Amino acid sequence: IRDVAVTGVQTCALPILLIASGVAMAKTVWDMHLNYPAGNFHSKGAQRFADQVKAATGGELEIRLHPGSSLGFKGPELLRAVAEGQLVISEIPTGIVEGDAPVLAMTAQPFLSSNTFEQRLMYQLAKPTYKKTLKKFNQFTLYTSVWPFSGIYTKRAIRSAADLKGLKMRVYDGTGLAFGKLAGIAARKMPFSEVYPAMKAGLLDSMYTSSASGVDAKAWEMLDYFTRINIVGPVNMVNVNIGAWNNLPTKVQRAVQAVATQMEDEMWNLAGDMERTSLAKLKANGLKVLDVDPAFRTDLDEMGRKLRSAWVNKAGSDAQAIFDQYAKITGRDL
């Protein structure tokens, strides 16, 4: 599957000669890896981006979407896949690729932001460091988007830090694994496709993800509670290989960048609406949505400080400088 997928991407990235009204026009086709199903709001946003790029470039650049990781790549591989040109363009969650570039997990740190506004501030502060890091991986970001903040889905009510102990939880990134270890949770990192079988086998009894992902997964079919611990609002990058980008005519590059700038604003603004819509769907399907009381929040914030302190030691001085700047602006105790 991998060889076929990679070969297809490389071939499609080459210019194809089209004849229109007797005039030769260079057309470039990019195949885009997407992590989530076609119906997910990130995937729908990518479709709008692709449609607008095609229109803005007069068809000179066409982006074909491959949702649900159908090209055969897994999350931790994506940074290297774009760097090596196996993928020309890909959606890449920042927290999933920290094995290759720890500092990119800056926007995936636990209990750092409490809302989308703060999370976007964090991303803007981290952006120069992200740009410098991504350049080493032969790519740059066209636009970003953000998820509603992640909570935990369980079979029993979770009302305190003590209630977390003993859970067998699916997580999707290193932050989830580290949080699980500190909280006494048996955390396993796995894709959604493996969650149902693992729960039926008794290997899992909970999962950590957003309200929107809970709707995608129909969490009410497996679990009974969604506790809004708001551990993180994950940020997704849409990255493009620099070599492929440089092969585009300047006028096409400008058109794509204009569309990307508009798309970033649209996707960040959409996150709040998705949170409200997703929570309503969870409740309508019988899931009990629990908020966190002040005592529980104090315990979670303390966990966050411990986890971020351990992470920043491996992420380096750039990460610490960004933390310091963020704390100064927000007045938060990090």
Secondary structure as GFF3:
##gff-version 3
##sequence-region A 1 334
A	DSSP	alpha_helix	2	12	.	.	.	ID=ss1
A	DSSP	beta_strand	16	20	.	.	.	ID=ss2
A	DSSP	beta_strand	23	33	.	.	.	ID=ss3
A	DSSP	alpha_helix	41	56	.	.	.	ID=ss4
A	DSSP	beta_strand	61	66	.	.	.	ID=ss5
A	DSSP	three_ten_helix	75	77	.	.	.	ID=ss6
A	DSSP	alpha_helix	78	83	.	.	.	ID=ss7
A	DSSP	beta_strand	89	93	.	.	.	ID=ss8
A	DSSP	three_ten_helix	94	97	.	.	.	ID=ss9
A	DSSP	three_ten_helix	102	108	.	.	.	ID=ss10
A	DSSP	alpha_helix	116	136	.	.	.	ID=ss11
A	DSSP	beta_strand	139	146	.	.	.	ID=ss12
A	DSSP	beta_strand	150	154	.	.	.	ID=ss13
A	DSSP	three_ten_helix	161	164	.	.	.	ID=ss14
A	DSSP	beta_strand	168	171	.	.	.	ID=ss15
A	DSSP	alpha_helix	174	183	.	.	.	ID=ss16
A	DSSP	beta_strand	186	189	.	.	.	ID=ss17
A	DSSP	three_ten_helix	192	194	.	.	.	ID=ss18
A	DSSP	alpha_helix	195	200	.	.	.	ID=ss19
A	DSSP	beta_strand	206	210	.	.	.	ID=ss20
A	DSSP	alpha_helix	211	216	.	.	.	ID=ss21
A	DSSP	three_ten_helix	219	221	.	.	.	ID=ss22
A	DSSP	beta_strand	225	227	.	.	.	ID=ss23
A	DSSP	beta_strand	235	241	.	.	.	ID=ss24
A	DSSP	alpha_helix	242	246	.	.	.	ID=ss25
A	DSSP	alpha_helix	250	284	.	.	.	ID=ss26
A	DSSP	beta_strand	288	290	.	.	.	ID=ss27
A	DSSP	alpha_helix	294	315	.	.	.	ID=ss28
A	DSSP	alpha_helix	317	330	.	.	.	ID=ss29
###
